């Protein structure tokens, strides 16, 4: 979590510095990096996300958030906007165990689980032209749905005791009881983002985004 916070702060600082240094020369009515009205912008990113749901136990391992998005640039009221959609996926995993107090030689209680997230929705970005020839800066909103499901598998020992006909204590052993719990649901999804794309060639580049609930993402950008 500390590493994620550092990445988020670094991303905000980077984008904030870009905007601040170029604030006096920003063109608010044109796209940057040679982007023109009618272009398609495709992005593929990897990063970290702040999920609205979580596994019922701590100790989960975060699998990086993966996202693909497409955007069509169209001016409205003279403003350089882009409209499109996105789909994202990530997963949390966990596995823990604990001994049973007072039970000698008993197997540990074990539970493991995973939670899957799929985000799907529409996006709108407002682009800003700064005086860096190959750089496009943008800010945007996202609306959609978040589909989630989680499953937890439990394994715990059960003490089996056999008693004699006279009530005397007979053989004892441990058996393993297994149980699974599954849940799923859907949330309304709303997000904000601030990003920048730098194009190394006319068509291909790299981008970085910070925002919420996707905290920070980096990846590749292509325009057509």
Order of alpha helices (4+ residues) and beta strands (2+ residues): alpha-beta-beta-beta-beta-beta-beta-beta-beta
